[in-house]
């Protein structure tokens, strides 16, 4: 999967996770929504990990533990061009 495709999937899953979170704020006993939330959260975690392993951190918590605060040393996700 290209860098661009991976970022688009991460963005879509992030949106779905947030929207499901908001839904669960008012539907606390909805098991189907809760199961969906955990499924999306798991997928988002895996894709974020894949992205960060291949292209660098996209969140401060994804900083590579190399003794430096590498979060600010890499190109920010929105700074990249249309390259894949």
N, CA, C and O of each residue as an XYZ file, in Angstrom:
336
protein
N       0.846     -1.165      0.000
C       0.000      0.000      0.000
C       0.901      1.240      0.000
O       1.883      1.306      0.740
N       0.557      2.204     -0.828
C       1.384      3.409     -0.917
C       1.200      4.288      0.322
O       0.256      4.116      1.094
N       2.109      5.215      0.488
C       2.065      6.147      1.614
C       0.752      6.931      1.603
O       0.115      7.103      2.642
N       0.364      7.393      0.442
C      -0.865      8.173      0.289
C      -2.109      7.348      0.635
O      -2.993      7.818      1.351
N      -2.168      6.130      0.128
C      -3.308      5.247      0.411
C      -3.405      4.923      1.895
O      -4.492      4.901      2.472
N      -2.267      4.677      2.492
C      -2.228      4.352      3.918
C      -2.720      5.542      4.749
O      -3.484      5.364      5.698
N      -2.283      6.748      4.395
C      -2.710      7.933      5.131
C      -4.218      8.154      4.972
O      -4.889      8.521      5.937
N      -4.744      7.941      3.794
C      -6.188      8.102      3.579
C      -6.989      7.120      4.428
O      -8.024      7.479      4.988
N      -6.513      5.889      4.521
C      -7.195      4.889      5.348
C      -7.124      5.264      6.826
O      -8.099      5.102      7.560
N      -5.979      5.761      7.253
C      -5.821      6.192      8.646
C      -6.772      7.347      8.950
O      -7.403      7.374     10.006
N      -6.872      8.285      8.038
C      -7.778      9.422      8.231
C      -9.235      8.968      8.291
O      -9.998      9.450      9.128
N      -9.619      8.061      7.426
C     -11.000      7.559      7.413
C     -11.319      6.808      8.704
O     -12.393      6.982      9.279
N     -10.386      5.975      9.154
C     -10.611      5.234     10.394
C     -10.631      6.165     11.603
O     -11.398      5.942     12.540
N      -9.805      7.196     11.592
C      -9.802      8.171     12.686
C     -11.151      8.867     12.778
O     -11.678      9.079     13.870
N     -11.703      9.222     11.624
C     -13.016      9.857     11.586
C     -14.086      8.900     12.114
O     -14.923      9.288     12.928
N     -14.056      7.661     11.654
C     -15.044      6.670     12.090
C     -14.942      6.426     13.599
O     -15.956      6.264     14.278
N     -13.723      6.401     14.109
C     -13.524      6.186     15.544
C     -14.102      7.344     16.354
O     -14.772      7.129     17.364
N     -13.844      8.558     15.912
C     -14.369      9.729     16.604
C     -15.890      9.759     16.565
O     -16.529     10.016     17.585
N     -16.469      9.504     15.416
C     -17.925      9.510     15.287
C     -18.567      8.417     16.143
O     -19.614      8.636     16.752
N     -17.949      7.262     16.187
C     -18.472      6.177     17.015
C     -18.353      6.535     18.486
O     -19.237      6.214     19.280
N     -17.266      7.198     18.852
C     -17.084      7.666     20.223
C     -18.218      8.616     20.607
O     -18.786      8.501     21.693
N     -18.538      9.536     19.732
C     -19.623     10.482     19.998
C     -20.973      9.767     20.115
O     -21.785     10.106     20.975
N     -21.204      8.791     19.259
C     -22.441      8.012     19.316
C     -22.551      7.285     20.652
O     -23.616      7.247     21.268
N     -21.432      6.710     21.089
C     -21.435      5.959     22.348
C     -21.631      6.864     23.564
O     -22.053      6.394     24.621
N     -21.331      8.143     23.427
C     -21.592      9.078     24.527
C     -23.069      9.129     24.881
O     -23.424      9.370     26.035
N     -23.931      8.905     23.899
C     -25.375      8.976     24.142
C     -26.066      7.621     24.043
O     -27.264      7.514     24.308
N     -25.319      6.587     23.663
C     -25.876      5.239     23.532
C     -24.932      4.256     24.234
O     -24.374      3.352     23.613
N     -24.776      4.456     25.517
C     -23.743      3.737     26.273
C     -23.938      2.226     26.333
O     -22.979      1.496     26.580
N     -25.133      1.754     26.116
C     -25.398      0.312     26.205
C     -25.497     -0.370     24.840
O     -25.938     -1.516     24.753
N     -25.094      0.319     23.783
C     -25.194     -0.241     22.441
C     -23.985     -1.140     22.178
O     -22.908     -0.656     21.828
N     -24.171     -2.442     22.349
C     -23.072     -3.404     22.198
C     -22.525     -3.426     20.773
O     -21.316     -3.551     20.573
N     -23.402     -3.306     19.791
C     -22.956     -3.319     18.399
C     -22.014     -2.140     18.120
O     -20.990     -2.301     17.457
N     -22.364     -0.974     18.623
C     -21.517      0.207     18.429
C     -20.200      0.049     19.179
O     -19.150      0.443     18.672
N     -20.243     -0.517     20.366
C     -19.024     -0.725     21.139
C     -18.094     -1.729     20.448
O     -16.879     -1.533     20.406
N     -18.669     -2.791     19.915
C     -17.869     -3.770     19.165
C     -17.239     -3.114     17.935
O     -16.075     -3.357     17.615
N     -18.027     -2.280     17.251
C     -17.528     -1.553     16.076
C     -16.382     -0.623     16.481
O     -15.367     -0.543     15.788
N     -16.548      0.069     17.593
C     -15.517      0.974     18.099
C     -14.204      0.226     18.309
O     -13.151      0.676     17.858
N     -14.266     -0.913     18.993
C     -13.043     -1.672     19.262
C     -12.430     -2.236     17.973
O     -11.208     -2.318     17.854
N     -13.264     -2.619     17.023
C     -12.763     -3.109     15.747
C     -12.023     -1.999     14.997
O     -10.917     -2.211     14.500
N     -12.632     -0.827     14.920
C     -12.011      0.304     14.233
C     -10.733      0.726     14.962
O      -9.727      1.030     14.322
N     -10.770      0.743     16.274
C      -9.600      1.128     17.061
C      -8.433      0.182     16.785
O      -7.291      0.622     16.652
N      -8.721     -1.108     16.701
C      -7.691     -2.105     16.418
C      -7.112     -1.902     15.018
O      -5.894     -1.913     14.843
N      -7.979     -1.718     14.023
C      -7.518     -1.494     12.643
C      -6.687     -0.228     12.542
O      -5.646     -0.212     11.884
N      -7.144      0.833     13.193
C      -6.420      2.099     13.170
C      -5.040      1.938     13.799
O      -4.055      2.468     13.285
N      -4.968      1.220     14.892
C      -3.680      0.984     15.545
C      -2.708      0.248     14.642
O      -1.534      0.609     14.558
N      -3.199     -0.787     13.963
C      -2.330     -1.560     13.068
C      -1.847     -0.718     11.888
O      -0.672     -0.772     11.526
N      -2.756      0.064     11.286
C      -2.358      0.885     10.141
C      -1.420      2.016     10.551
O      -0.494      2.358      9.814
N      -1.658      2.595     11.726
C      -0.770      3.645     12.223
C       0.621      3.084     12.472
O       1.624      3.715     12.141
N       0.674      1.909     13.051
C       1.961      1.253     13.288
C       2.679      0.980     11.970
O       3.881      1.215     11.855
N       1.943      0.484     10.976
C       2.536      0.215      9.659
C       3.070      1.501      9.038
O       4.179      1.524      8.504
N       2.282      2.564      9.110
C       2.704      3.838      8.544
C       3.985      4.325      9.230
O       4.944      4.711      8.562
N       3.991      4.306     10.550
C       5.130      4.829     11.292
C       6.390      3.995     11.093
O       7.498      4.532     11.114
N       6.233      2.704     10.901
C       7.395      1.851     10.630
C       8.010      2.178      9.277
O       9.227      2.110      9.109
N       7.160      2.534      8.310
C       7.629      2.775      6.954
C       7.934      4.231      6.633
O       8.820      4.510      5.825
N       7.218      5.160      7.251
C       7.322      6.558      6.835
C       7.620      7.536      7.964
O       7.797      8.725      7.697
N       7.682      7.092      9.191
C       7.960      7.977     10.313
C       6.704      8.265     11.123
O       5.600      7.901     10.717
N       6.870      8.911     12.256
C       5.751      9.138     13.172
C       4.694     10.078     12.603
O       5.013     11.039     11.904
N       3.435      9.787     12.913
C       2.345     10.695     12.552
C       1.658     11.229     13.799
O       0.768     12.075     13.713
N       2.073     10.736     14.948
C       1.609     11.271     16.227
C       2.820     11.378     17.139
O       3.830     10.709     16.924
N       2.714     12.216     18.149
C       3.827     12.354     19.083
C       4.123     11.034     19.779
O       5.274     10.756     20.114
N       3.096     10.218     20.000
C       3.320      8.932     20.655
C       3.999      7.930     19.730
O       4.436      6.874     20.188
N       4.095      8.233     18.444
C       4.758      7.353     17.496
C       6.230      7.666     17.324
O       6.881      7.148     16.416
N       6.751      8.510     18.190
C       8.154      8.906     18.105
C       9.058      7.693     18.234
O       8.894      6.871     19.135
N       9.993      7.596     17.341
C      10.967      6.505     17.383
C      11.847      6.707     18.601
O      12.356      7.804     18.831
N      12.024      5.671     19.366
C      12.811      5.789     20.599
C      14.287      5.592     20.296
O      14.869      4.561     20.633
N      14.886      6.588     19.660
C      16.301      6.533     19.328
C      17.111      7.535     20.143
O      18.230      7.893     19.774
N      16.531      7.984     21.255
C      17.226      8.934     22.103
C      17.001     10.379     21.706
O      17.491     11.290     22.372
N      16.265     10.596     20.626
C      15.955     11.945     20.179
C      14.453     12.125     20.102
O      13.700     11.155     20.018
N      14.035     13.349     20.129
C      12.619     13.670     19.955
C      12.384     13.775     18.457
O      12.274     14.874     17.913
N      12.307     12.624     17.789
C      12.276     12.568     16.331
C      10.961     13.005     15.712
O      10.857     13.134     14.492
N       9.962     13.232     16.543
C       8.654     13.678     16.049
C       8.799     14.922     15.180
O       8.111     15.039     14.166
N       9.662     15.837     15.543
C       9.784     17.092     14.811
C      10.862     17.062     13.730
O      11.007     18.026     12.979
N      11.609     15.979     13.642
C      12.695     15.901     12.682
C      12.252     15.418     11.305
O      12.911     15.706     10.307
N      11.169     14.702     11.246
C      10.675     14.151      9.991
C       9.717     15.135      9.325
O       9.253     16.091      9.947
N       9.433     14.883      8.056
C       8.422     15.656      7.344
C       7.063     15.371      7.955
O       6.747     14.212      8.223
N       6.257     16.386      8.181
C       4.931     16.206      8.739
C       4.021     15.598      7.676
O       4.201     15.884      6.493
N       3.057     14.774      8.056
C       2.218     14.078      7.068
C       1.591     15.001      6.028
O       1.485     14.621      4.862
N       1.180     16.188      6.415
C       0.517     17.090      5.473
C       1.505     17.882      4.626
O       1.096     18.592      3.708
N       2.792     17.773      4.917
C       3.801     18.459      4.140
C       4.234     17.665      2.921
O       4.836     18.220      2.001
N       3.941     16.402      2.903
C       4.379     15.581      1.784
C       3.573     15.921      0.549
O       2.403     16.295      0.633
N       4.200     15.787     -0.570
C       3.525     16.052     -1.838
C       2.612     14.906     -2.203
O       2.219     14.120     -1.341
N       2.280     14.807     -3.440
C       1.387     13.763     -3.914
C       2.116     12.460     -4.168
O       1.550     11.523     -4.729
N       3.366     12.401     -3.756
C       4.153     11.192     -3.993
C       3.597     10.018     -3.215
O       2.981     10.196     -2.164
N       3.809      8.851     -3.715
C       3.325      7.626     -3.061
C       4.432      6.906     -2.382
O       4.209      5.855     -1.781
